[in-house]
Every structure is written in C-alpha cells, then in structure tokens.
Amino acid sequence: MKKQHKRSVGKTILAVVLIILLLAGAGYFVYVYFQVENVDVKGNASYDASYIVKLADVPPKTHMFMADTEKIKENIETEPYLQVDGIAKSYPKTLVITVTERVPKALILYADKYLLVDGSANVLEILDAPPEQQQYPVVSGITINSVNLGKAIDTEDTFKISVLADILAEMETKDLYATISTIDLSDVNNIRMQSYDGMMIKFGQSDKIADKMKWIKKMLPKLAADGNTSGVYDVTSGTSGTYRMTDDAAAQQAPTEPGQQDDPGTAEPGEGGEPAEPDEPLAQE
C-alpha cells in the first residue's frame, strides 16, 4: 500500500511539474510571439518613416499588450511638425502609426518674436523675423499666455483662434496667401487686414468669411490694374465691396493738368462698389 501511495504521489508531482513546464513554455512562446518587431508609419510625406520610428523610441522586446501608445505619441510629437493621429496594433508583431505633417499657415506676433503656426495655432517654430523664402500673413491682436513648441498656443482668446482658422482656410481656398500680408484680430467685430500692395481691408465681423474672401479675390486685382493699390477696401457687408481712396492715395493720383479733378471718394465701375457683371449674384463668382 505504501509503495502504491508513493507511486501515486510521484505521478501527481510529475504531472504537476509537466503542467507547470507546459504553461511556462506556452507563456514564454506567447510573450515572444507577441513582441513588437515592426513599426509601420502612414501619412508621412516629407519626413522619412525611419526618422519617425526613431522618434517613437519603442523599447526592444516590448510586448504588444504592454506597448505604451501615449508615450510613443508624446515621443513623436517632440518634432513640432508631426502630429500623431492614431496608433493601432496589428497582431502579432506590428504597430501602425498614422501621422499628419503640420503645414505652416501664419505668423502670430508674440512680444518681439514671430510664432510660425499651422491652421490650428500649433507652434512650429519661434522666429526672430519673418522667413524670407515664404510669405505668411502676420497676425496680431491675440493675447498669449505661454508658448510650447508642438503645442497649441495657450490663450484665453479661443474664439479668435477659431476665427483665424476659418480665415486661413478660406485664404488657402481662394489662393490669397500672396495677397494678404496682415490680419488684425484685436476686435473680432472689426477685423482689419492689409494687402502686400498696401491696401487696407475692412473685413468687419467674423461672419460670411467665404463671401468676403470672394470679393477680395475678385476686386483687388482689378483695383491694382487701375493703379489703386492703397486706400480702403470695405467688405464688411459680405454682399458687396466698396473702395475708398485715403487722402494720401488721392494726393498720389491727383491730376497734374489744370482743370482735371477726380472724386477720391467714388469708385469707378469695376473698381470697388459693384462687380463688373451686374447680373451675377453678389456673393458668387
């Protein structure tokens, strides 16, 4: 009886040991099998995928289940021009990182610096002067609390940031980046802009942005062709645009021959008030 009992106990111990070994082996296999070996990058254009993988800094032998996606996102976004849109796990061994490359859209004045920002006011660079190679509108009138590269500017003027995003989007749609040089958001009910030629643009409230941009796109080249590159162009209504010479602009265009007098407060047809096509809807091309 004792021998049989010992044999039974021995078999039980052996079975337990075998089970433990099998479980340990299976666990090790699963651990090794699900280790991150590949990192795929999507959405990149000018940035090389290998650079983004290096920024991600995924530790060797990281288990797929334990991959810290928030840390990976934070690591990549130390590059201000990169935004991580998502990190997916493609089992058994691949992380898929989707990024967006941020594109500069404007310069925001900050003390004696210029903040190069994208359309959502994420800070891409802090500059001492505007870049010479590319034209961006210089934005003023936003109160800034603090600045961090790669992050949205810290401000209580969140509505102004929203308005700026809409304006910049329409500027891009209407191809006006080579036209508008400054945007003053000090008063969102009385937005003012200036063209590179020196034309002051009364934009008014932050409504009908698309319509107002259409008038700017349509009429400023016509005014310039007639020699009107200074003065005031008013699109505050959104349904029309009117041009008015300032005193300085009128003096510059004053006739030299006796008896020739122009009315500086009246725009010629096609120069400001109504578009050249009278049957055309006011807010449409």
C-alpha positions as CSV (number, residue, x, y, z in Angstrom):
1,M,0.0,0.0,0.0
2,K,2.8,2.4,0.9
3,K,4.6,1.7,-2.4
4,Q,1.4,2.3,-4.4
5,H,0.8,5.5,-2.4
6,K,4.3,6.7,-3.1
7,R,3.9,5.9,-6.8
8,S,0.7,7.8,-6.9
9,V,2.2,10.8,-5.2
10,G,5.2,10.7,-7.6
11,K,3.0,10.6,-10.6
12,T,1.0,13.5,-9.3
13,I,4.1,15.6,-8.7
14,L,5.4,14.7,-12.1
15,A,2.1,15.7,-13.7
16,V,2.1,19.0,-11.9
17,V,5.7,19.7,-12.9
18,L,4.9,18.9,-16.5
19,I,1.9,21.1,-16.4
20,I,4.0,24.0,-15.0
21,L,6.6,23.5,-17.6
22,L,4.0,23.4,-20.4
23,L,2.4,26.6,-19.0
24,A,5.7,28.3,-18.7
25,G,6.7,27.3,-22.2
26,A,3.3,28.5,-23.6
27,G,3.7,31.7,-21.7
28,Y,7.2,32.3,-23.0
29,F,6.0,31.4,-26.5
30,V,3.2,33.9,-26.2
31,Y,5.4,36.6,-24.8
32,V,8.0,36.2,-27.5
33,Y,5.4,35.7,-30.3
34,F,3.7,39.0,-29.4
35,Q,6.8,41.2,-29.1
36,V,6.8,44.3,-31.3
37,E,9.1,43.7,-34.2
38,N,7.7,46.1,-36.8
39,V,6.6,49.7,-36.7
40,D,4.8,50.9,-39.8
41,V,4.3,54.6,-40.5
42,K,1.4,56.1,-42.5
43,G,0.6,59.6,-43.5
44,N,4.1,60.9,-43.8
45,A,5.3,62.8,-46.9
46,S,8.4,64.9,-46.4
47,Y,9.5,63.1,-43.2
48,D,11.2,59.7,-43.6
49,A,9.5,56.8,-41.9
50,S,12.8,55.7,-40.3
51,Y,13.1,59.1,-38.6
52,I,9.6,58.8,-37.2
53,V,10.3,55.3,-35.9
54,K,13.4,56.6,-34.2
55,L,11.4,59.3,-32.6
56,A,8.8,56.7,-31.4
57,D,11.6,55.0,-29.4
58,V,9.8,51.7,-28.8
59,P,11.9,49.7,-26.3
60,P,13.3,46.4,-27.6
61,K,11.2,43.3,-26.8
62,T,8.2,45.4,-25.9
63,H,5.1,43.2,-25.7
64,M,2.2,44.2,-27.9
65,F,-0.2,44.2,-25.0
66,M,2.2,46.4,-23.0
67,A,3.1,49.0,-25.7
68,D,2.6,52.5,-24.2
69,T,0.9,54.3,-27.1
70,E,0.6,57.6,-25.2
71,K,4.3,57.6,-24.6
72,I,5.0,56.8,-28.2
73,K,2.7,59.7,-29.3
74,E,4.5,62.0,-26.9
75,N,7.9,61.0,-28.2
76,I,7.0,61.5,-31.9
77,E,5.4,64.9,-31.2
78,T,8.6,66.3,-29.8
79,E,9.0,67.1,-33.5
80,P,6.7,70.1,-33.8
81,Y,5.9,69.4,-37.4
82,L,4.4,66.0,-36.7
83,Q,1.0,65.2,-35.2
84,V,0.1,61.6,-34.3
85,D,-3.5,60.8,-35.4
86,G,-3.5,57.2,-34.1
87,I,-1.5,54.1,-33.1
88,A,-3.0,50.8,-34.0
89,K,-1.8,47.3,-33.0
90,S,-1.7,44.8,-35.9
91,Y,-1.2,41.4,-34.2
92,P,1.0,39.6,-33.7
93,K,4.1,41.9,-34.1
94,T,3.3,45.3,-35.7
95,L,2.5,48.8,-34.5
96,V,0.9,51.0,-37.1
97,I,1.4,54.8,-36.5
98,T,-0.6,57.3,-38.5
99,V,0.7,60.8,-38.6
100,T,-0.1,64.2,-40.1
101,E,2.6,66.6,-41.1
102,R,1.7,70.0,-39.9
103,V,1.9,72.8,-42.5
104,P,2.8,76.4,-41.6
105,K,0.0,78.9,-42.3
106,A,0.6,82.1,-40.4
107,L,2.9,84.1,-38.1
108,I,1.4,85.3,-34.8
109,L,3.1,88.2,-33.0
110,Y,4.4,87.3,-29.6
111,A,6.3,90.0,-27.8
112,D,9.3,90.6,-30.1
113,K,9.0,87.2,-31.7
114,Y,7.1,85.6,-34.5
115,L,5.3,82.3,-33.9
116,L,5.1,80.2,-37.0
117,V,1.9,78.2,-36.6
118,D,-0.3,75.8,-38.5
119,G,-4.0,76.3,-39.1
120,S,-4.9,75.2,-35.6
121,A,-2.4,77.6,-34.0
122,N,0.1,74.8,-33.1
123,V,3.5,76.4,-32.7
124,L,6.0,75.0,-35.2
125,E,8.9,77.5,-34.8
126,I,9.7,80.6,-32.8
127,L,11.4,83.2,-35.1
128,D,13.2,86.5,-34.7
129,A,11.9,87.7,-38.0
130,P,9.6,86.5,-40.8
131,P,11.1,84.0,-43.1
132,E,12.4,85.4,-46.4
133,Q,11.6,82.3,-48.5
134,Q,7.9,82.1,-47.8
135,Q,5.0,84.6,-47.3
136,Y,2.7,84.1,-44.3
137,P,0.2,86.6,-43.0
138,V,1.3,88.2,-39.8
139,V,-1.5,88.0,-37.2
140,S,-1.9,90.5,-34.3
141,G,-4.5,91.0,-31.6
142,I,-4.3,87.7,-29.8
143,T,-3.3,87.6,-26.1
144,I,-0.9,84.7,-25.5
145,N,-0.2,83.3,-22.0
146,S,2.6,80.8,-22.9
147,V,4.2,79.0,-25.8
148,N,5.4,75.4,-26.2
149,L,6.8,74.0,-29.5
150,G,4.4,71.5,-31.0
151,K,1.5,72.6,-28.9
152,A,-1.4,75.0,-29.5
153,I,-0.7,78.4,-28.1
154,D,-2.0,78.9,-24.6
155,T,-4.6,81.7,-24.8
156,E,-7.9,82.7,-23.5
157,D,-8.8,84.1,-26.9
158,T,-10.1,80.7,-28.1
159,F,-12.8,82.3,-30.3
160,K,-10.2,84.4,-32.1
161,I,-8.2,81.2,-32.8
162,S,-11.3,79.6,-34.3
163,V,-11.9,82.7,-36.4
164,L,-8.3,82.7,-37.6
165,A,-8.6,79.0,-38.6
166,D,-11.6,79.8,-40.8
167,I,-9.9,82.9,-42.3
168,L,-6.7,80.9,-43.1
169,A,-8.7,78.1,-44.6
170,E,-10.5,80.5,-47.0
171,M,-7.2,82.3,-47.8
172,E,-5.9,78.9,-49.0
173,T,-9.0,78.0,-50.9
174,K,-9.0,81.4,-52.7
175,D,-5.2,81.4,-53.2
176,L,-4.8,84.7,-51.3
177,Y,-1.6,83.9,-49.4
178,A,0.3,86.2,-51.9
179,T,-2.2,89.0,-51.3
180,I,-3.0,89.4,-47.6
181,S,0.0,90.4,-45.5
182,T,-1.5,91.2,-42.1
183,I,-4.6,90.2,-40.1
184,D,-5.6,92.3,-37.0
185,L,-7.9,90.4,-34.7
186,S,-7.8,92.9,-31.8
187,D,-11.6,93.3,-32.3
188,V,-13.4,90.3,-33.8
189,N,-16.3,92.6,-34.7
190,N,-14.0,94.9,-36.6
191,I,-11.3,92.7,-38.2
192,R,-8.8,94.5,-40.4
193,M,-6.3,93.2,-43.0
194,Q,-3.7,94.7,-45.3
195,S,-2.5,93.6,-48.6
196,Y,1.1,93.4,-49.7
197,D,0.4,96.3,-52.0
198,G,-0.7,98.5,-49.1
199,M,-4.5,98.3,-49.4
200,M,-6.3,98.4,-46.1
201,I,-9.2,95.9,-46.0
202,K,-12.1,96.4,-43.6
203,F,-13.3,92.8,-43.0
204,G,-15.7,93.6,-40.2
205,Q,-17.2,90.8,-38.2
206,S,-16.2,87.1,-38.4
207,D,-19.3,86.2,-40.5
208,K,-19.6,85.5,-44.2
209,I,-15.9,84.8,-44.4
210,A,-16.1,82.9,-47.7
211,D,-18.2,85.6,-49.3
212,K,-15.9,88.4,-48.1
213,M,-12.8,86.5,-49.4
214,K,-14.5,86.2,-52.8
215,W,-14.8,90.0,-53.0
216,I,-11.2,90.4,-52.0
217,K,-10.1,87.8,-54.6
218,K,-12.3,89.4,-57.3
219,M,-11.7,93.1,-56.9
220,L,-8.2,93.7,-55.5
221,P,-6.5,92.7,-58.8
222,K,-8.9,94.9,-60.7
223,L,-8.2,97.8,-58.4
224,A,-4.4,97.2,-58.7
225,A,-4.7,97.1,-62.5
226,D,-6.3,100.6,-62.4
227,G,-3.4,101.8,-60.1
228,N,-5.4,101.7,-56.9
229,T,-3.0,99.8,-54.5
230,S,-3.6,102.0,-51.5
231,G,-6.8,103.2,-49.8
232,V,-9.5,101.2,-48.1
233,Y,-11.5,98.3,-49.5
234,D,-14.6,97.5,-47.4
235,V,-16.2,94.1,-47.5
236,T,-17.9,94.3,-44.1
237,S,-21.3,93.5,-45.5
238,G,-20.3,90.3,-47.2
239,T,-22.6,91.1,-50.1
240,S,-20.6,93.8,-51.8
241,G,-17.2,95.5,-51.7
242,T,-16.6,99.3,-51.8
243,Y,-13.3,101.1,-52.5
244,R,-12.4,104.5,-51.0
245,M,-9.2,106.4,-51.5
246,T,-7.5,107.8,-48.5
247,D,-6.2,111.4,-48.6
248,D,-2.7,110.1,-49.2
249,A,-3.8,107.9,-52.1
250,A,-5.8,110.7,-53.6
251,A,-2.9,113.0,-53.5
252,Q,-0.7,110.4,-55.2
253,Q,-3.2,110.1,-58.1
254,A,-4.0,113.9,-58.2
255,P,-4.1,115.2,-61.9
256,T,-1.2,117.4,-63.0
257,E,-3.1,119.1,-65.8
258,P,-5.3,122.2,-64.8
259,G,-9.0,121.5,-64.8
260,Q,-8.7,117.8,-64.3
261,Q,-10.3,116.8,-60.9
262,D,-11.1,113.3,-59.7
263,D,-13.5,112.5,-56.9
264,P,-11.4,110.5,-54.4
265,G,-14.4,109.1,-52.6
266,T,-16.0,107.5,-55.7
267,A,-15.0,104.2,-57.2
268,E,-15.3,103.8,-61.0
269,P,-17.4,100.8,-62.2
270,G,-15.4,97.6,-61.7
271,E,-13.1,99.3,-59.2
272,G,-14.9,98.7,-55.9
273,G,-18.6,99.0,-55.3
274,E,-20.4,96.6,-57.7
275,P,-18.7,93.8,-59.7
276,A,-18.3,94.2,-63.4
277,E,-21.1,91.6,-64.1
278,P,-24.4,93.2,-63.0
279,D,-26.5,90.1,-63.4
280,E,-24.2,88.0,-61.2
281,P,-25.2,87.1,-57.7
282,L,-23.3,89.4,-55.3
283,A,-21.8,86.6,-53.2
284,Q,-20.9,84.2,-56.1
285,E,-18.3,84.0,-58.7
